[in-house]
């Protein structure tokens, strides 16, 4: 993913564009970078065990297939940690079931 914004530059509360992720396998893997290269590429969708006993990755299907998808985040002001991204989302299909992927950078909705 190419980060285009950081928490310090994002307004609070609303969903903001963070960047895009390109999918070529019709799946998205959510993973801590420290475990990169330690995940079985043939793993089934769902929770994935990382060698060492931790469940540290989740793999999901993209709905329809390959493409470039927007990654959005919602920023909050934490009384303990300051300004932080509270949650992220990647929408593969809209509420009508239409594909939201794009073949060109910046083209996804």
Secondary structure per residue as TSV (DSSP state, phi and psi in degrees):
chain	resnum	aa	ss	phi	psi
A	1	X	-	360.0	140.5
A	2	X	-	-99.5	113.3
A	3	X	-	-76.0	123.6
A	4	X	-	-105.2	-16.8
A	5	X	-	-137.6	155.9
A	6	X	-	-121.4	162.0
A	7	X	G	-53.6	-34.5
A	8	X	G	-66.8	-21.9
A	9	X	G	-104.1	1.0
A	10	X	S	-100.3	140.2
A	11	X	-	-67.9	156.1
A	12	X	B	-81.3	148.4
A	13	X	S	89.5	-45.8
A	14	X	S	-86.1	156.7
A	15	X	E	-71.3	129.6
A	16	X	E	-123.5	145.4
A	17	X	E	-68.9	124.2
A	18	X	E	-100.7	-30.1
A	19	X	E	163.0	-160.8
A	20	X	E	-135.1	153.8
A	21	X	E	-123.4	132.6
A	22	X	E	-96.9	130.0
A	23	X	E	-115.5	126.5
A	24	X	S	-116.3	-5.7
A	25	X	S	-114.0	4.8
A	26	X	S	63.4	21.8
A	27	X	E	-141.7	151.9
A	28	X	E	-120.0	131.4
A	29	X	E	-109.4	120.6
A	30	X	E	-98.2	117.4
A	31	X	E	-150.3	140.2
A	32	X	-	-68.6	129.0
A	33	X	G	-56.3	-23.3
A	34	X	G	-62.5	-24.0
A	35	X	G	-96.8	5.2
A	36	X	T	-57.2	133.9
A	37	X	T	87.1	-5.7
A	38	X	-	-106.2	2.7
A	39	X	S	-101.7	136.8
A	40	X	-	-68.6	116.3
A	41	X	T	-62.5	-20.6
A	42	X	T	-95.0	11.2
A	43	X	-	-63.7	150.5
A	44	X	-	-73.4	162.4
A	45	X	S	-65.1	152.3
A	46	X	E	113.1	-159.5
A	47	X	E	-68.5	133.9
A	48	X	E	-118.6	128.9
A	49	X	E	-76.7	135.9
A	50	X	-	-99.4	137.5
A	51	X	T	-50.0	132.6
A	52	X	T	112.4	-4.8
A	53	X	S	99.6	-12.2
A	54	X	-	-81.7	146.1
A	55	X	E	-96.5	96.8
A	56	X	E	-119.4	8.6
A	57	X	E	-143.8	153.1
A	58	X	E	-134.2	133.1
A	59	X	E	-118.7	133.7
A	60	X	E	-131.6	149.2
A	61	X	E	-75.2	152.8
A	62	X	-	-87.1	2.9
A	63	X	S	99.3	-67.1
A	64	X	S	-116.5	-40.3
A	65	X	-	165.4	-151.3
A	66	X	-	-72.8	164.5
A	67	X	E	152.1	-173.3
A	68	X	E	-112.8	127.1
A	69	X	E	-122.7	143.4
A	70	X	E	-69.7	140.6
A	71	X	E	-112.0	124.6
A	72	X	E	-119.2	150.8
A	73	X	E	-134.6	155.0
A	74	X	E	-117.2	124.1
A	75	X	E	-99.6	137.9
A	76	X	E	-128.2	164.8
A	77	X	E	-102.1	109.3
A	78	X	E	-87.9	133.9
A	79	X	T	-65.2	-21.3
A	80	X	T	-96.0	-45.4
A	81	X	T	-105.3	-7.0
A	82	X	E	81.9	-154.2
A	83	X	E	-72.3	123.0
A	84	X	E	-144.2	154.4
A	85	X	E	-75.6	120.1
A	86	X	E	-86.4	-32.8
A	87	X	E	-158.7	158.4
A	88	X	E	-128.2	160.3
A	89	X	E	-148.7	150.7
A	90	X	E	-130.2	118.3
A	91	X	-	-99.8	119.0
A	92	X	S	-91.1	-34.9
A	93	X	B	-131.0	147.4
A	94	X	-	-84.3	-177.1
A	95	X	T	-64.6	-14.1
A	96	X	T	-98.8	1.4
A	97	X	S	86.4	9.4
A	98	X	-	-80.0	141.8
A	99	X	B	-67.5	135.1
A	100	X	-	-107.9	6.0
A	101	X	-	-73.8	162.8
A	102	X	B	-140.4	152.9
A	103	X	S	-93.1	-11.5
A	104	X	S	-120.7	145.7
A	105	X	T	-56.0	135.9
A	106	X	T	78.7	-1.4
A	107	X	-	-87.2	-11.8
A	108	X	-	-76.9	153.1
A	109	X	-	-87.7	360.0
